Amino acid sequence: MRDLRLDQLDSFRQVIALGSFSAAAEKLGLSQPAVSLQIRELERRLGVTLIERVGRRAQPTAAGIELLDHAGRIEAAVAAAQEAMARHATGAMGRVRIGTGATACIFLLPPVLRELRQRHPTLEITVSTGNTSDIVKAIEDNQIDIGLVSLPAAGRSLDVTPLLEDEFAVIAPPGMELPPRLTPEALARLPVLLFEPGGITRRIADEWFARAGVTLKPVMSLGSVEAIKRLVGAGLGCAILPGMAVRGESDGLVVRALSPRVHRTLGLVLRKDKPLHRGLRETLKALRSLGTLTDRHSEPEPSS
């Protein structure tokens, strides 16, 4: 194993991820024969078959599946080593990649990121948005370091820490006549805008109606909280939104609680084997300062 080559492991991972040698070769900037040779040499070195064809798609064998798990950890360790050496060379804090939902990105993260920037000017932070499932997959693939997502989120390789609860609310335009209690039955008689299907936020709203035996057909479904607020402000109906999106500044809209109340739980997600360089530790500390839930999290041992 002393001469195990990282480029061969990378080619192996790309073939499995993309399902073909030609696609992997294109992404890696190599010829297909070169990628095929790398895989053959890797299989010969390890003494096992790693890839088999199922139809037209390249799939991992049992040995290949197990190697994928090791390869991910090897890539993470190599990336951490490179970042650590870069910090020694430049004095920088390193790079942290955060994945979160669009609502949390707009209404929760800005003060945290501002404080981190002020305290650590050399810390490089990138933020990408998406649904919980997409972010969790990116964390498992080591494409994102930390996820701030709506729970539940699960995975054998993941460390999940509940952070805070975000109660949902109804927003309505000024002058819209609302019933005293905003129950599922009462809202079903009003024009309602909801988030687009596919995410946890929409699922929570749908399940809230379903528990009351109510099937709601929204007048409109959108993927942007700001778009929903603008359309509600234009008088197109009321909407159910996470509380953080309407807390404080509500753009002149009426904000009311649901009955019964419903909330989502946001949590931090990262790989259990994630090496924690200084920048990552400082970012985790800042994000945990948002927490209102009891923190039972045991932080992994930091890496240098």
GISULTA-V898421 format. One record per pair of residues at least 12 apart in sequence whose ideal C-beta (glycine too) atoms are under 10 Angstrom apart, sorted by sequence separation. I is the first residue (numbers start at 1). J is the second residue. D is the distance in whole Angstrom. If there is no record, write none. Layout:
BEGIN
i=I j=J d=D
i=I j=J d=D
END
This chain:
BEGIN
i=12 j=24 d=9
i=14 j=26 d=10
i=15 j=27 d=10
i=20 j=32 d=9
i=21 j=33 d=9
i=23 j=35 d=10
i=24 j=36 d=10
i=39 j=51 d=6
i=49 j=61 d=5
i=50 j=62 d=10
i=51 j=63 d=10
i=52 j=64 d=8
i=82 j=94 d=10
i=83 j=95 d=7
i=113 j=125 d=6
i=135 j=147 d=5
i=151 j=163 d=9
i=170 j=182 d=5
i=178 j=190 d=8
i=194 j=206 d=8
i=206 j=218 d=10
i=219 j=231 d=9
i=228 j=240 d=9
i=229 j=241 d=8
i=241 j=253 d=10
i=243 j=255 d=9
i=11 j=24 d=6
i=14 j=27 d=6
i=15 j=28 d=10
i=21 j=34 d=10
i=22 j=35 d=8
i=25 j=38 d=10
i=48 j=61 d=7
i=49 j=62 d=9
i=50 j=63 d=6
i=51 j=64 d=6
i=83 j=96 d=10
i=112 j=125 d=10
i=134 j=147 d=10
i=135 j=148 d=9
i=136 j=149 d=7
i=147 j=160 d=9
i=169 j=182 d=9
i=177 j=190 d=9
i=192 j=205 d=9
i=205 j=218 d=9
i=228 j=241 d=7
i=284 j=297 d=9
i=10 j=24 d=9
i=11 j=25 d=8
i=14 j=28 d=6
i=21 j=35 d=5
i=22 j=36 d=10
i=24 j=38 d=10
i=48 j=62 d=9
i=49 j=63 d=7
i=50 j=64 d=4
i=80 j=94 d=9
i=98 j=112 d=10
i=113 j=127 d=8
i=130 j=144 d=9
i=135 j=149 d=5
i=139 j=153 d=9
i=149 j=163 d=10
i=176 j=190 d=8
i=225 j=239 d=9
i=232 j=246 d=10
i=239 j=253 d=9
i=241 j=255 d=9
i=243 j=257 d=9
i=270 j=284 d=8
i=285 j=299 d=9
i=20 j=35 d=10
i=21 j=36 d=6
i=24 j=39 d=9
i=36 j=51 d=10
i=48 j=63 d=4
i=49 j=64 d=8
i=50 j=65 d=9
i=98 j=113 d=9
i=128 j=143 d=9
i=132 j=147 d=8
i=134 j=149 d=9
i=135 j=150 d=10
i=140 j=155 d=6
i=142 j=157 d=10
i=148 j=163 d=7
i=176 j=191 d=9
i=194 j=209 d=10
i=238 j=253 d=9
i=284 j=299 d=7
i=11 j=27 d=10
i=14 j=30 d=10
i=47 j=63 d=9
i=48 j=64 d=8
i=50 j=66 d=10
i=79 j=95 d=10
i=109 j=125 d=10
i=128 j=144 d=7
i=133 j=149 d=9
i=136 j=152 d=10
i=139 j=155 d=8
i=140 j=156 d=9
i=148 j=164 d=10
i=150 j=166 d=8
i=170 j=186 d=10
i=202 j=218 d=9
i=220 j=236 d=7
i=225 j=241 d=6
i=229 j=245 d=7
i=238 j=254 d=8
i=268 j=284 d=7
i=284 j=300 d=10
i=11 j=28 d=6
i=21 j=38 d=10
i=46 j=63 d=8
i=50 j=67 d=6
i=127 j=144 d=10
i=130 j=147 d=9
i=132 j=149 d=4
i=136 j=153 d=5
i=140 j=157 d=6
i=170 j=187 d=7
i=192 j=209 d=9
i=219 j=236 d=7
i=220 j=237 d=7
i=222 j=239 d=9
i=225 j=242 d=8
i=228 j=245 d=8
i=229 j=246 d=8
i=233 j=250 d=10
i=10 j=28 d=7
i=21 j=39 d=8
i=43 j=61 d=10
i=46 j=64 d=10
i=48 j=66 d=9
i=50 j=68 d=9
i=109 j=127 d=7
i=126 j=144 d=9
i=131 j=149 d=8
i=132 j=150 d=5
i=135 j=153 d=8
i=136 j=154 d=8
i=137 j=155 d=9
i=139 j=157 d=9
i=140 j=158 d=7
i=172 j=190 d=8
i=187 j=205 d=10
i=219 j=237 d=5
i=233 j=251 d=6
i=238 j=256 d=9
i=240 j=258 d=7
i=281 j=299 d=8
i=11 j=30 d=8
i=39 j=58 d=9
i=48 j=67 d=8
i=126 j=145 d=9
i=127 j=146 d=10
i=128 j=147 d=10
i=130 j=149 d=9
i=131 j=150 d=9
i=132 j=151 d=8
i=136 j=155 d=6
i=139 j=158 d=7
i=172 j=191 d=10
i=202 j=221 d=8
i=218 j=237 d=8
i=219 j=238 d=10
i=220 j=239 d=9
i=225 j=244 d=9
i=226 j=245 d=9
i=232 j=251 d=9
i=233 j=252 d=7
i=268 j=287 d=6
i=281 j=300 d=10
i=15 j=35 d=7
i=43 j=63 d=9
i=96 j=116 d=9
i=125 j=145 d=10
i=132 j=152 d=8
i=133 j=153 d=8
i=139 j=159 d=10
i=170 j=190 d=9
i=172 j=192 d=10
i=219 j=239 d=10
i=225 j=245 d=5
i=233 j=253 d=6
i=243 j=263 d=8
i=244 j=264 d=10
i=268 j=288 d=7
i=7 j=28 d=9
i=14 j=35 d=8
i=15 j=36 d=9
i=43 j=64 d=9
i=46 j=67 d=8
i=125 j=146 d=10
i=127 j=148 d=9
i=132 j=153 d=6
i=184 j=205 d=10
i=187 j=208 d=9
i=188 j=209 d=7
i=197 j=218 d=10
i=202 j=223 d=10
i=218 j=239 d=9
i=225 j=246 d=9
i=229 j=250 d=8
i=230 j=251 d=8
i=232 j=253 d=6
i=242 j=263 d=9
i=243 j=264 d=9
i=266 j=287 d=10
i=281 j=302 d=6
i=105 j=127 d=6
i=136 j=158 d=7
i=170 j=192 d=9
i=171 j=193 d=9
i=187 j=209 d=8
i=194 j=216 d=8
i=196 j=218 d=10
i=218 j=240 d=9
i=229 j=251 d=6
i=232 j=254 d=9
i=240 j=262 d=9
i=242 j=264 d=7
i=244 j=266 d=9
i=268 j=290 d=9
i=280 j=302 d=9
i=281 j=303 d=9
i=7 j=30 d=9
i=11 j=34 d=8
i=12 j=35 d=9
i=15 j=38 d=9
i=93 j=116 d=9
i=104 j=127 d=10
i=105 j=128 d=9
i=106 j=129 d=9
i=194 j=217 d=10
i=195 j=218 d=9
i=198 j=221 d=10
i=268 j=291 d=9
i=276 j=299 d=8
i=280 j=303 d=9
i=11 j=35 d=5
i=15 j=39 d=7
i=96 j=120 d=10
i=105 j=129 d=5
i=136 j=160 d=9
i=184 j=208 d=6
i=185 j=209 d=9
i=188 j=212 d=9
i=192 j=216 d=6
i=194 j=218 d=4
i=196 j=220 d=10
i=197 j=221 d=7
i=199 j=223 d=8
i=201 j=225 d=9
i=216 j=240 d=10
i=229 j=253 d=7
i=242 j=266 d=9
i=266 j=290 d=8
i=267 j=291 d=9
i=276 j=300 d=6
i=278 j=302 d=8
i=11 j=36 d=9
i=39 j=64 d=10
i=42 j=67 d=9
i=104 j=129 d=8
i=183 j=208 d=10
i=184 j=209 d=5
i=187 j=212 d=10
i=192 j=217 d=9
i=193 j=218 d=6
i=194 j=219 d=9
i=196 j=221 d=5
i=198 j=223 d=9
i=226 j=251 d=10
i=266 j=291 d=9
i=275 j=300 d=8
i=276 j=301 d=8
i=277 j=302 d=8
i=278 j=303 d=9
i=11 j=37 d=9
i=12 j=38 d=8
i=93 j=119 d=10
i=94 j=120 d=10
i=103 j=129 d=9
i=183 j=209 d=10
i=184 j=210 d=9
i=188 j=214 d=5
i=190 j=216 d=10
i=192 j=218 d=5
i=193 j=219 d=6
i=194 j=220 d=8
i=195 j=221 d=7
i=196 j=222 d=6
i=197 j=223 d=10
i=266 j=292 d=10
i=267 j=293 d=9
i=274 j=300 d=7
i=275 j=301 d=9
i=276 j=302 d=5
i=277 j=303 d=6
i=278 j=304 d=9
i=7 j=34 d=10
i=8 j=35 d=10
i=11 j=38 d=4
i=12 j=39 d=6
i=93 j=120 d=5
i=96 j=123 d=7
i=97 j=124 d=9
i=98 j=125 d=7
i=99 j=126 d=9
i=100 j=127 d=7
i=102 j=129 d=5
i=184 j=211 d=8
i=185 j=212 d=6
i=187 j=214 d=8
i=188 j=215 d=8
i=191 j=218 d=8
i=192 j=219 d=6
i=193 j=220 d=5
i=194 j=221 d=5
i=195 j=222 d=7
i=196 j=223 d=5
i=266 j=293 d=9
i=268 j=295 d=10
i=273 j=300 d=8
i=275 j=302 d=8
i=276 j=303 d=6
i=277 j=304 d=8
i=7 j=35 d=10
i=10 j=38 d=9
i=11 j=39 d=6
i=92 j=120 d=9
i=93 j=121 d=9
i=94 j=122 d=8
i=95 j=123 d=8
i=96 j=124 d=7
i=97 j=125 d=8
i=98 j=126 d=7
i=99 j=127 d=8
i=100 j=128 d=8
i=101 j=129 d=6
i=102 j=130 d=8
i=184 j=212 d=4
i=185 j=213 d=9
i=186 j=214 d=10
i=188 j=216 d=5
i=191 j=219 d=4
i=192 j=220 d=9
i=193 j=221 d=7
i=194 j=222 d=8
i=195 j=223 d=7
i=196 j=224 d=9
i=265 j=293 d=8
i=272 j=300 d=7
i=275 j=303 d=4
i=276 j=304 d=10
i=8 j=37 d=9
i=9 j=38 d=9
i=92 j=121 d=9
i=93 j=122 d=5
i=94 j=123 d=7
i=95 j=124 d=4
i=96 j=125 d=5
i=97 j=126 d=5
i=98 j=127 d=5
i=99 j=128 d=5
i=100 j=129 d=6
i=101 j=130 d=7
i=102 j=131 d=10
i=183 j=212 d=7
i=184 j=213 d=8
i=185 j=214 d=6
i=187 j=216 d=7
i=188 j=217 d=9
i=190 j=219 d=9
i=191 j=220 d=9
i=192 j=221 d=10
i=193 j=222 d=7
i=195 j=224 d=9
i=268 j=297 d=8
i=271 j=300 d=9
i=274 j=303 d=9
i=275 j=304 d=9
i=8 j=38 d=5
i=11 j=41 d=10
i=12 j=42 d=6
i=21 j=51 d=9
i=92 j=122 d=4
i=93 j=123 d=4
i=94 j=124 d=7
i=95 j=125 d=8
i=96 j=126 d=8
i=97 j=127 d=8
i=98 j=128 d=7
i=99 j=129 d=7
i=100 j=130 d=8
i=101 j=131 d=7
i=184 j=214 d=4
i=195 j=225 d=8
i=267 j=297 d=10
i=270 j=300 d=9
i=7 j=38 d=7
i=8 j=39 d=7
i=11 j=42 d=8
i=12 j=43 d=9
i=91 j=122 d=7
i=92 j=123 d=8
i=93 j=124 d=8
i=95 j=126 d=7
i=96 j=127 d=9
i=97 j=128 d=7
i=98 j=129 d=10
i=99 j=130 d=6
i=101 j=132 d=7
i=183 j=214 d=9
i=184 j=215 d=10
i=209 j=240 d=9
i=8 j=40 d=10
i=21 j=53 d=10
i=90 j=122 d=8
i=92 j=124 d=7
i=93 j=125 d=10
i=99 j=131 d=10
i=100 j=132 d=10
i=184 j=216 d=7
i=196 j=228 d=10
i=208 j=240 d=8
i=5 j=38 d=8
i=8 j=41 d=6
i=9 j=42 d=7
i=20 j=53 d=9
i=99 j=132 d=9
i=168 j=201 d=8
i=195 j=228 d=7
i=8 j=42 d=4
i=16 j=50 d=9
i=19 j=53 d=10
i=24 j=58 d=8
i=101 j=135 d=8
i=193 j=227 d=9
i=194 j=228 d=8
i=205 j=239 d=10
i=7 j=42 d=10
i=8 j=43 d=9
i=15 j=50 d=9
i=16 j=51 d=7
i=19 j=54 d=10
i=23 j=58 d=9
i=87 j=122 d=9
i=99 j=134 d=8
i=100 j=135 d=7
i=166 j=201 d=10
i=193 j=228 d=5
i=205 j=240 d=5
i=5 j=41 d=8
i=15 j=51 d=6
i=19 j=55 d=10
i=20 j=56 d=8
i=22 j=58 d=10
i=99 j=135 d=4
i=112 j=148 d=9
i=168 j=204 d=7
i=193 j=229 d=9
i=204 j=240 d=9
i=205 j=241 d=9
i=5 j=42 d=8
i=8 j=45 d=8
i=19 j=56 d=8
i=20 j=57 d=7
i=21 j=58 d=6
i=98 j=135 d=9
i=99 j=136 d=9
i=168 j=205 d=7
i=205 j=242 d=10
i=3 j=41 d=10
i=4 j=42 d=8
i=8 j=46 d=10
i=12 j=50 d=6
i=19 j=57 d=4
i=20 j=58 d=6
i=99 j=137 d=10
i=166 j=204 d=10
i=193 j=231 d=6
i=202 j=240 d=9
i=204 j=242 d=9
i=12 j=51 d=7
i=18 j=57 d=9
i=19 j=58 d=6
i=99 j=138 d=6
i=109 j=148 d=7
i=193 j=232 d=6
i=201 j=240 d=9
i=5 j=45 d=8
i=18 j=58 d=8
i=19 j=59 d=8
i=99 j=139 d=7
i=108 j=148 d=7
i=168 j=208 d=8
i=192 j=232 d=10
i=201 j=241 d=8
i=4 j=45 d=7
i=16 j=57 d=10
i=17 j=58 d=10
i=83 j=124 d=10
i=97 j=138 d=8
i=191 j=232 d=10
i=201 j=242 d=6
i=3 j=45 d=7
i=4 j=46 d=8
i=16 j=58 d=7
i=97 j=139 d=9
i=15 j=58 d=5
i=16 j=59 d=7
i=105 j=148 d=9
i=193 j=236 d=7
i=194 j=237 d=10
i=1 j=45 d=8
i=15 j=59 d=10
i=16 j=60 d=5
i=99 j=143 d=8
i=100 j=144 d=9
i=104 j=148 d=6
i=191 j=235 d=10
i=193 j=237 d=5
i=195 j=239 d=9
i=201 j=245 d=10
i=1 j=46 d=8
i=15 j=60 d=9
i=97 j=142 d=9
i=99 j=144 d=4
i=104 j=149 d=8
i=191 j=236 d=7
i=192 j=237 d=6
i=193 j=238 d=7
i=194 j=239 d=7
i=195 j=240 d=8
i=97 j=143 d=7
i=98 j=144 d=7
i=99 j=145 d=8
i=100 j=146 d=9
i=101 j=147 d=10
i=104 j=150 d=8
i=191 j=237 d=3
i=192 j=238 d=6
i=193 j=239 d=4
i=194 j=240 d=6
i=195 j=241 d=8
i=13 j=60 d=10
i=97 j=144 d=5
i=98 j=145 d=7
i=99 j=146 d=7
i=100 j=147 d=7
i=101 j=148 d=8
i=103 j=150 d=9
i=153 j=200 d=9
i=190 j=237 d=7
i=191 j=238 d=7
i=192 j=239 d=7
i=193 j=240 d=8
i=194 j=241 d=9
i=195 j=242 d=9
i=12 j=60 d=9
i=16 j=64 d=7
i=96 j=144 d=10
i=97 j=145 d=5
i=98 j=146 d=5
i=99 j=147 d=5
i=100 j=148 d=4
i=101 j=149 d=6
i=152 j=200 d=8
i=190 j=238 d=6
i=191 j=239 d=10
i=192 j=240 d=7
i=193 j=241 d=9
i=212 j=260 d=9
i=15 j=64 d=9
i=16 j=65 d=9
i=96 j=145 d=5
i=97 j=146 d=7
i=98 j=147 d=8
i=99 j=148 d=7
i=100 j=149 d=6
i=101 j=150 d=6
i=150 j=199 d=8
i=151 j=200 d=8
i=211 j=260 d=9
i=95 j=145 d=8
i=96 j=146 d=7
i=97 j=147 d=10
i=98 j=148 d=7
i=99 j=149 d=7
i=100 j=150 d=10
i=150 j=200 d=4
i=208 j=258 d=7
i=16 j=67 d=9
i=17 j=68 d=9
i=94 j=145 d=10
i=149 j=200 d=8
i=150 j=201 d=7
i=187 j=238 d=7
i=211 j=262 d=9
i=12 j=64 d=8
i=16 j=68 d=6
i=208 j=260 d=8
i=150 j=203 d=9
i=187 j=240 d=8
i=205 j=258 d=9
i=208 j=261 d=10
i=13 j=67 d=9
i=150 j=204 d=8
i=208 j=262 d=5
i=12 j=67 d=7
i=13 j=68 d=7
i=16 j=71 d=9
i=108 j=163 d=10
i=207 j=262 d=8
i=12 j=68 d=8
i=108 j=164 d=9
i=176 j=232 d=9
i=182 j=238 d=9
i=171 j=228 d=8
i=205 j=262 d=8
i=9 j=67 d=8
i=13 j=71 d=5
i=108 j=166 d=9
i=171 j=229 d=7
i=173 j=231 d=9
i=182 j=240 d=9
i=204 j=262 d=6
i=9 j=68 d=10
i=12 j=71 d=7
i=13 j=72 d=8
i=107 j=166 d=10
i=173 j=232 d=6
i=174 j=233 d=9
i=176 j=235 d=8
i=204 j=263 d=8
i=205 j=264 d=10
i=104 j=164 d=10
i=172 j=232 d=7
i=173 j=233 d=6
i=175 j=235 d=8
i=178 j=238 d=7
i=204 j=264 d=6
i=9 j=70 d=9
i=10 j=71 d=8
i=13 j=74 d=10
i=171 j=232 d=5
i=172 j=233 d=10
i=173 j=234 d=7
i=174 j=235 d=9
i=176 j=237 d=8
i=203 j=264 d=9
i=9 j=71 d=5
i=13 j=75 d=8
i=80 j=142 d=10
i=104 j=166 d=9
i=170 j=232 d=10
i=171 j=233 d=9
i=173 j=235 d=5
i=176 j=238 d=6
i=8 j=71 d=10
i=9 j=72 d=10
i=79 j=142 d=7
i=103 j=166 d=9
i=172 j=235 d=10
i=173 j=236 d=8
i=201 j=264 d=7
i=10 j=74 d=10
i=134 j=198 d=10
i=173 j=237 d=8
i=200 j=264 d=7
i=6 j=71 d=9
i=9 j=74 d=6
i=10 j=75 d=8
i=133 j=198 d=9
i=134 j=199 d=10
i=172 j=237 d=8
i=173 j=238 d=8
i=200 j=265 d=10
i=9 j=75 d=7
i=75 j=141 d=9
i=76 j=142 d=5
i=79 j=145 d=10
i=133 j=199 d=9
i=171 j=237 d=10
i=172 j=238 d=4
i=173 j=239 d=10
i=200 j=266 d=10
i=75 j=142 d=6
i=131 j=198 d=6
i=132 j=199 d=7
i=133 j=200 d=9
i=171 j=238 d=6
i=172 j=239 d=8
i=6 j=74 d=7
i=10 j=78 d=10
i=72 j=140 d=8
i=131 j=199 d=5
i=132 j=200 d=5
i=170 j=238 d=6
i=171 j=239 d=5
i=6 j=75 d=8
i=9 j=78 d=10
i=72 j=141 d=7
i=73 j=142 d=9
i=76 j=145 d=10
i=130 j=199 d=9
i=131 j=200 d=7
i=132 j=201 d=10
i=170 j=239 d=7
i=171 j=240 d=8
i=4 j=74 d=9
i=72 j=142 d=6
i=131 j=201 d=9
i=169 j=239 d=9
i=170 j=240 d=6
i=171 j=241 d=6
i=131 j=202 d=10
i=132 j=203 d=10
i=169 j=240 d=7
i=170 j=241 d=8
i=187 j=258 d=8
i=6 j=78 d=7
i=168 j=240 d=6
i=169 j=241 d=6
i=187 j=259 d=10
i=168 j=241 d=7
i=169 j=242 d=8
i=186 j=259 d=8
i=168 j=242 d=6
i=169 j=243 d=5
i=171 j=245 d=8
i=182 j=256 d=6
i=184 j=258 d=9
i=166 j=241 d=10
i=167 j=242 d=8
i=168 j=243 d=6
i=169 j=244 d=10
i=171 j=246 d=5
i=181 j=256 d=9
i=182 j=257 d=7
i=183 j=258 d=8
i=184 j=259 d=9
i=166 j=242 d=5
i=167 j=243 d=5
i=169 j=245 d=8
i=170 j=246 d=9
i=178 j=254 d=7
i=180 j=256 d=10
i=181 j=257 d=9
i=182 j=258 d=5
i=183 j=259 d=5
i=184 j=260 d=9
i=166 j=243 d=5
i=167 j=244 d=9
i=168 j=245 d=10
i=169 j=246 d=5
i=176 j=253 d=9
i=179 j=256 d=10
i=181 j=258 d=9
i=182 j=259 d=6
i=183 j=260 d=8
i=165 j=243 d=9
i=166 j=244 d=5
i=168 j=246 d=10
i=169 j=247 d=8
i=174 j=252 d=6
i=176 j=254 d=7
i=178 j=256 d=6
i=181 j=259 d=4
i=182 j=260 d=10
i=166 j=245 d=9
i=171 j=250 d=7
i=173 j=252 d=9
i=174 j=253 d=7
i=175 j=254 d=9
i=180 j=259 d=9
i=181 j=260 d=10
i=164 j=244 d=9
i=167 j=247 d=9
i=171 j=251 d=9
i=173 j=253 d=6
i=174 j=254 d=6
i=179 j=259 d=10
i=166 j=247 d=9
i=169 j=250 d=9
i=172 j=253 d=7
i=173 j=254 d=7
i=171 j=253 d=5
i=172 j=254 d=5
i=170 j=253 d=10
i=171 j=254 d=7
i=172 j=255 d=8
i=73 j=157 d=9
i=170 j=254 d=8
i=171 j=255 d=6
i=172 j=256 d=7
i=72 j=157 d=8
i=169 j=254 d=10
i=170 j=255 d=7
i=171 j=256 d=8
i=169 j=255 d=5
i=170 j=256 d=5
i=69 j=156 d=9
i=169 j=256 d=7
i=170 j=257 d=8
i=69 j=157 d=8
i=169 j=257 d=6
i=170 j=258 d=6
i=168 j=257 d=9
i=169 j=258 d=7
i=170 j=259 d=10
i=167 j=257 d=7
i=168 j=258 d=6
i=167 j=258 d=8
i=103 j=195 d=9
i=150 j=242 d=9
i=169 j=261 d=9
i=102 j=195 d=10
i=168 j=261 d=8
i=169 j=262 d=10
i=167 j=261 d=6
i=168 j=262 d=5
i=167 j=262 d=7
i=168 j=263 d=6
i=103 j=199 d=10
i=167 j=263 d=4
i=168 j=264 d=7
i=102 j=199 d=9
i=166 j=263 d=6
i=167 j=264 d=8
i=101 j=199 d=7
i=103 j=201 d=7
i=165 j=263 d=5
i=166 j=264 d=5
i=101 j=200 d=8
i=102 j=201 d=10
i=164 j=263 d=10
i=165 j=264 d=7
i=166 j=265 d=8
i=101 j=201 d=7
i=164 j=264 d=10
i=165 j=265 d=5
i=166 j=266 d=6
i=164 j=265 d=7
i=165 j=266 d=8
i=163 j=265 d=8
i=164 j=266 d=5
i=162 j=265 d=5
i=163 j=266 d=5
i=164 j=267 d=8
i=162 j=266 d=8
i=163 j=267 d=5
i=162 j=267 d=5
i=163 j=268 d=6
i=161 j=267 d=6
i=162 j=268 d=8
i=163 j=269 d=10
i=160 j=267 d=6
i=161 j=268 d=5
i=159 j=267 d=10
i=160 j=268 d=7
i=161 j=269 d=8
i=159 j=268 d=8
i=160 j=269 d=5
i=161 j=270 d=9
i=159 j=269 d=7
i=160 j=270 d=9
i=158 j=269 d=6
i=159 j=270 d=6
i=158 j=270 d=7
i=159 j=271 d=7
i=160 j=272 d=10
i=151 j=264 d=8
i=152 j=265 d=8
i=157 j=270 d=10
i=158 j=271 d=6
i=159 j=272 d=5
i=150 j=264 d=5
i=151 j=265 d=5
i=153 j=267 d=7
i=155 j=269 d=8
i=157 j=271 d=6
i=158 j=272 d=7
i=159 j=273 d=9
i=149 j=264 d=10
i=150 j=265 d=7
i=151 j=266 d=7
i=152 j=267 d=9
i=153 j=268 d=10
i=154 j=269 d=9
i=157 j=272 d=6
i=159 j=274 d=8
i=149 j=265 d=10
i=150 j=266 d=6
i=151 j=267 d=5
i=153 j=269 d=5
i=155 j=271 d=9
i=156 j=272 d=9
i=157 j=273 d=7
i=158 j=274 d=10
i=149 j=266 d=7
i=150 j=267 d=8
i=151 j=268 d=10
i=155 j=272 d=9
i=157 j=274 d=9
i=106 j=224 d=9
i=107 j=225 d=8
i=148 j=266 d=6
i=149 j=267 d=7
i=151 j=269 d=9
i=106 j=225 d=7
i=147 j=266 d=10
i=148 j=267 d=8
i=149 j=268 d=8
i=106 j=226 d=7
i=147 j=267 d=8
i=148 j=268 d=6
i=149 j=269 d=6
i=102 j=223 d=8
i=103 j=224 d=9
i=147 j=268 d=7
i=148 j=269 d=8
i=102 j=224 d=7
i=103 j=225 d=5
i=146 j=268 d=6
i=147 j=269 d=4
i=102 j=225 d=7
i=103 j=226 d=10
i=146 j=269 d=7
i=147 j=270 d=7
i=161 j=284 d=9
i=17 j=141 d=8
i=101 j=225 d=9
i=102 j=226 d=9
i=146 j=270 d=5
i=163 j=287 d=7
i=144 j=269 d=9
i=145 j=270 d=6
i=146 j=271 d=10
i=163 j=288 d=7
i=144 j=270 d=9
i=145 j=271 d=8
i=161 j=287 d=10
i=163 j=289 d=10
i=164 j=290 d=6
i=166 j=292 d=10
i=144 j=271 d=10
i=161 j=288 d=8
i=163 j=290 d=6
i=164 j=291 d=6
i=165 j=292 d=7
i=13 j=141 d=9
i=146 j=274 d=9
i=163 j=291 d=4
i=164 j=292 d=5
i=165 j=293 d=7
i=140 j=269 d=10
i=142 j=271 d=7
i=145 j=274 d=7
i=162 j=291 d=8
i=163 j=292 d=8
i=164 j=293 d=6
i=139 j=269 d=6
i=141 j=271 d=10
i=145 j=275 d=10
i=161 j=291 d=8
i=162 j=292 d=10
i=163 j=293 d=6
i=139 j=270 d=6
i=140 j=271 d=7
i=142 j=273 d=10
i=145 j=276 d=9
i=162 j=293 d=5
i=139 j=271 d=6
i=142 j=274 d=8
i=145 j=277 d=10
i=161 j=293 d=9
i=162 j=294 d=8
i=163 j=295 d=8
i=136 j=269 d=6
i=162 j=295 d=9
i=108 j=242 d=10
i=132 j=266 d=10
i=135 j=269 d=7
i=145 j=279 d=9
i=146 j=280 d=7
i=161 j=295 d=7
i=162 j=296 d=9
i=163 j=297 d=9
i=107 j=242 d=8
i=132 j=267 d=10
i=139 j=274 d=9
i=145 j=280 d=6
i=161 j=296 d=8
i=162 j=297 d=9
i=107 j=243 d=9
i=108 j=244 d=6
i=161 j=297 d=4
i=107 j=244 d=5
i=108 j=245 d=10
i=132 j=269 d=9
i=146 j=283 d=6
i=160 j=297 d=9
i=161 j=298 d=10
i=103 j=241 d=8
i=104 j=242 d=8
i=106 j=244 d=9
i=107 j=245 d=6
i=145 j=283 d=8
i=146 j=284 d=7
i=159 j=297 d=7
i=161 j=299 d=9
i=103 j=242 d=5
i=106 j=245 d=8
i=107 j=246 d=9
i=108 j=247 d=10
i=145 j=284 d=9
i=148 j=287 d=6
i=159 j=298 d=9
i=103 j=243 d=10
i=104 j=244 d=7
i=107 j=247 d=7
i=159 j=299 d=9
i=101 j=242 d=9
i=103 j=244 d=6
i=104 j=245 d=9
i=107 j=248 d=9
i=146 j=287 d=7
i=159 j=300 d=7
i=103 j=245 d=5
i=107 j=249 d=10
i=148 j=290 d=8
i=102 j=245 d=10
i=125 j=279 d=8
i=123 j=278 d=9
i=124 j=279 d=8
i=123 j=279 d=5
i=122 j=279 d=8
i=123 j=280 d=9
i=108 j=266 d=8
i=120 j=278 d=9
i=125 j=283 d=7
i=120 j=279 d=7
i=123 j=282 d=7
i=123 j=283 d=7
i=103 j=264 d=10
i=104 j=266 d=7
i=120 j=282 d=6
i=101 j=264 d=10
i=103 j=266 d=10
i=116 j=279 d=9
i=119 j=282 d=7
i=120 j=283 d=9
i=101 j=266 d=8
i=100 j=266 d=9
i=116 j=282 d=7
i=120 j=286 d=9
i=116 j=283 d=6
i=119 j=286 d=8
i=116 j=285 d=9
i=98 j=268 d=10
i=99 j=269 d=8
i=113 j=283 d=9
i=116 j=286 d=5
i=112 j=283 d=9
i=115 j=286 d=6
i=116 j=287 d=9
i=113 j=286 d=8
i=112 j=286 d=5
i=113 j=287 d=10
i=115 j=289 d=9
i=111 j=286 d=10
i=112 j=287 d=6
i=109 j=286 d=10
i=112 j=289 d=7
i=109 j=287 d=9
i=111 j=289 d=10
i=112 j=290 d=7
i=108 j=287 d=9
i=111 j=290 d=9
i=96 j=277 d=9
i=109 j=290 d=9
i=95 j=277 d=9
i=108 j=290 d=7
i=94 j=277 d=5
i=96 j=279 d=5
i=97 j=280 d=9
i=93 j=277 d=8
i=94 j=278 d=7
i=95 j=279 d=7
i=96 j=280 d=5
i=93 j=278 d=6
i=94 j=279 d=4
i=95 j=280 d=9
i=96 j=281 d=10
i=98 j=283 d=7
i=92 j=278 d=10
i=93 j=279 d=4
i=94 j=280 d=7
i=96 j=282 d=8
i=97 j=283 d=10
i=104 j=290 d=9
i=92 j=279 d=8
i=93 j=280 d=9
i=96 j=283 d=5
i=100 j=287 d=10
i=93 j=281 d=10
i=94 j=282 d=10
i=96 j=284 d=9
i=93 j=282 d=7
i=94 j=283 d=10
i=98 j=287 d=8
i=87 j=277 d=7
i=93 j=283 d=9
i=84 j=275 d=8
i=87 j=278 d=7
i=83 j=275 d=9
i=87 j=279 d=8
i=84 j=277 d=6
i=80 j=274 d=8
i=81 j=275 d=8
i=83 j=277 d=6
i=84 j=278 d=9
i=76 j=271 d=7
i=80 j=275 d=4
i=77 j=273 d=8
i=79 j=275 d=9
i=80 j=276 d=9
i=83 j=279 d=8
i=76 j=273 d=7
i=80 j=277 d=6
i=83 j=280 d=9
i=73 j=271 d=9
i=76 j=274 d=7
i=77 j=275 d=7
i=72 j=271 d=8
i=76 j=275 d=7
i=73 j=273 d=6
i=80 j=280 d=9
i=72 j=273 d=9
i=73 j=274 d=10
i=73 j=275 d=10
i=88 j=304 d=10
i=87 j=304 d=10
i=84 j=303 d=7
i=83 j=303 d=10
i=84 j=304 d=6
i=81 j=303 d=9
i=80 j=303 d=6
i=81 j=304 d=10
i=80 j=304 d=9
i=77 j=303 d=9
END
